[in-house]
Amino acid sequence: MQGKTIIITGASAGIGEELAVTLASRGANLVLAARGEEALAQVKRRCEQSGGRAIAVGTDVTDLEACRRLVERAVEAFGGVDILINNAGISMWVRFEEVTDLSLFDRVMRVNYLGSVYCTHYALPHIKARKGLLVAISSLTGKTGVPTRSGYAASKHAMQGFFDSLRIELLGTGVDVLVVSPGFVATDIRARALGPDGQPLLESKRDEDRDTMDVDTCVAWITRAMENREREVVMTARAKVSMFLKLVAPGLVDRIVLRTLREKGS
Ligand SMILES: NC(=O)c1ccc[n+]([C@@H]2O[C@H](COP(=O)([O-])OP(=O)(O)OC[C@H]3O[C@@H](n4cnc5c(N)ncnc54)[C@H](OP(=O)(O)O)[C@@H]3O)[C@@H](O)[C@H]2O)c1
């Protein structure tokens, strides 16, 4: 990662923040993007204290022009782009029949899916020039349906399909595509998740002390996969087994998902 220029969206909190600080400690130049500029400025300071160079670029990834500016600022500051990490994301927590504001589906799709498409569009020519890496922080919900997360799962399935397709288009160009699928990670994403009326819930509905991966472990998985230029990271052995089972007994996987969520109070 030494000397590489890395754009991270959703870098103001959670996985994106810790990923930024870890990559900075390995000598990367960080381009930090999110809407919350105060939080971003703090992450920038943490990156610099860790030994990397960093700039903060206030960005709403649902805004095409803002994504263009983000990449432009990265190139101005560091002369190019090696890696784009599409990490910005929002979640939801409501059964479909209980949704009263359908616009929550638009918002989840625009941030998680279209935000990744927009940033990738502008960054790709620069990443190609450096035979770099595209990273998509998806989710296990990108692999299988999950109750109360229908729109979120749809957005993560969309990300998976987009990046799987792009990987094939980029064969032979030297650009690699990594799709990361974490399970439950200890961040505030479930407190920020949208509820029935499209407003954030403000507190998580699950017991966050149970079966939750700490952020540092998640970041270690991601950085290892980036260094090895892997194509996929599916976090947890149980999820890997479920992916195989889904091919032969999809109904069984549905029941496992339901039981897992109930066990975890999710
Ligand atoms: N935590 C988990 O259990 C888990 C599991 C599987 C997958 N993931 C995925 O991992 C990624 C990071 O999640 P996290 O848990 O770290 O979430 P988080 O702590 O809630 O952080 C989300 C980040 O995304 C940014 N963001 C949200 N909307 C944005 C927008 N419109 N434009 C730009 N940035 C935006 C937020 O900053 P601003 O609000 O300031 O913009 C924040 O920096 C997401 O894609 C999520 O789906 C998380």
The ligand as a Tripos MOL2 file, in Angstrom:
@<TRIPOS>MOLECULE
LIG
   48    52     1     0     0
SMALL
NO_CHARGES

@<TRIPOS>ATOM
      1 N1        -21.6090   -2.9560    9.7890 N.am      1 LIG1
      2 C1        -22.0910   -4.0730    9.2590 C.2       1 LIG1
      3 O1        -22.6080   -4.9480    9.9760 O.2       1 LIG1
      4 C2        -21.9910   -4.3050    7.7740 C.ar      1 LIG1
      5 C3        -22.2420   -5.6020    7.3070 C.ar      1 LIG1
      6 C4        -22.1710   -5.8510    5.9420 C.ar      1 LIG1
      7 C5        -21.8510   -4.8310    5.0640 C.ar      1 LIG1
      8 N2        -21.6120   -3.5820    5.5430 N.ar      1 LIG1
      9 C6        -21.3190   -2.5250    4.5720 C.3       1 LIG1
     10 O2        -20.1200   -1.8690    4.9250 O.3       1 LIG1
     11 C7        -20.1720   -0.5180    4.4700 C.3       1 LIG1
     12 C8        -19.8040    0.4020    5.6280 C.3       1 LIG1
     13 O3        -20.7700    0.2300    6.6440 O.3       1 LIG1
     14 P1        -20.5350    0.6530    8.1560 P.3       1 LIG1
     15 O4        -21.0510   -0.4360    8.9850 O.co2     1 LIG1
     16 O5        -19.1690    1.1570    8.3570 O.co2     1 LIG1
     17 O6        -21.6010    1.8460    8.2420 O.3       1 LIG1
     18 P2        -21.5940    3.2260    9.0300 P.3       1 LIG1
     19 O7        -20.7600    3.1320   10.2610 O.co2     1 LIG1
     20 O8        -23.0230    3.6230    9.1510 O.co2     1 LIG1
     21 O9        -20.8440    4.2110    8.0080 O.3       1 LIG1
     22 C9        -21.4340    4.4830    6.7740 C.3       1 LIG1
     23 C10       -20.5710    5.4920    6.0330 C.3       1 LIG1
     24 O10       -21.2030    5.7710    4.7760 O.3       1 LIG1
     25 C11       -21.3200    7.1890    4.6380 C.3       1 LIG1
     26 N3        -22.4580    7.5470    3.7990 N.ar      1 LIG1
     27 C12       -23.7760    7.2890    4.0040 C.ar      1 LIG1
     28 N4        -24.5090    7.8550    3.0310 N.ar      1 LIG1
     29 C13       -23.6370    8.4820    2.1910 C.ar      1 LIG1
     30 C14       -23.7780    9.2520    1.0140 C.ar      1 LIG1
     31 N5        -24.9790    9.5110    0.4750 N.pl3     1 LIG1
     32 N6        -22.6650    9.7390    0.4260 N.ar      1 LIG1
     33 C15       -21.4380    9.5060    0.9460 C.ar      1 LIG1
     34 N7        -21.2400    8.7760    2.0570 N.ar      1 LIG1
     35 C16       -22.3330    8.2800    2.6730 C.ar      1 LIG1
     36 C17       -21.4480    7.7080    6.0620 C.3       1 LIG1
     37 O11       -21.0440    9.0580    6.1700 O.3       1 LIG1
     38 P3        -22.0410   10.3250    6.0600 P.3       1 LIG1
     39 O12       -23.3220    9.9200    6.7210 O.co2     1 LIG1
     40 O13       -21.3070   11.4070    6.7620 O.co2     1 LIG1
     41 O14       -22.1930   10.6100    4.6130 O.co2     1 LIG1
     42 C18       -20.4350    6.8130    6.7720 C.3       1 LIG1
     43 O15       -19.1310    7.3180    6.5990 O.3       1 LIG1
     44 C19       -21.5880   -0.2970    3.9370 C.3       1 LIG1
     45 O16       -21.5940   -0.3870    2.5320 O.3       1 LIG1
     46 C20       -22.3750   -1.4400    4.5410 C.3       1 LIG1
     47 O17       -23.4780   -1.8010    3.7540 O.3       1 LIG1
     48 C21       -21.6720   -3.2900    6.8760 C.ar      1 LIG1
@<TRIPOS>BOND
     1     1     2 1
     2     2     3 2
     3     2     4 1
     4     4     5 ar
     5     4    48 ar
     6     5     6 ar
     7     6     7 ar
     8     7     8 ar
     9     8     9 1
    10     8    48 ar
    11     9    10 1
    12     9    46 1
    13    10    11 1
    14    11    12 1
    15    11    44 1
    16    12    13 1
    17    13    14 1
    18    14    15 2
    19    14    16 1
    20    14    17 1
    21    17    18 1
    22    18    19 2
    23    18    20 1
    24    18    21 1
    25    21    22 1
    26    22    23 1
    27    23    24 1
    28    23    42 1
    29    24    25 1
    30    25    26 1
    31    25    36 1
    32    26    27 ar
    33    26    35 ar
    34    27    28 ar
    35    28    29 ar
    36    29    30 ar
    37    29    35 ar
    38    30    31 1
    39    30    32 ar
    40    32    33 ar
    41    33    34 ar
    42    34    35 ar
    43    36    37 1
    44    36    42 1
    45    37    38 1
    46    38    39 2
    47    38    40 1
    48    38    41 1
    49    42    43 1
    50    44    45 1
    51    44    46 1
    52    46    47 1
@<TRIPOS>SUBSTRUCTURE
     1 LIG1         1 GROUP 0 **** ****
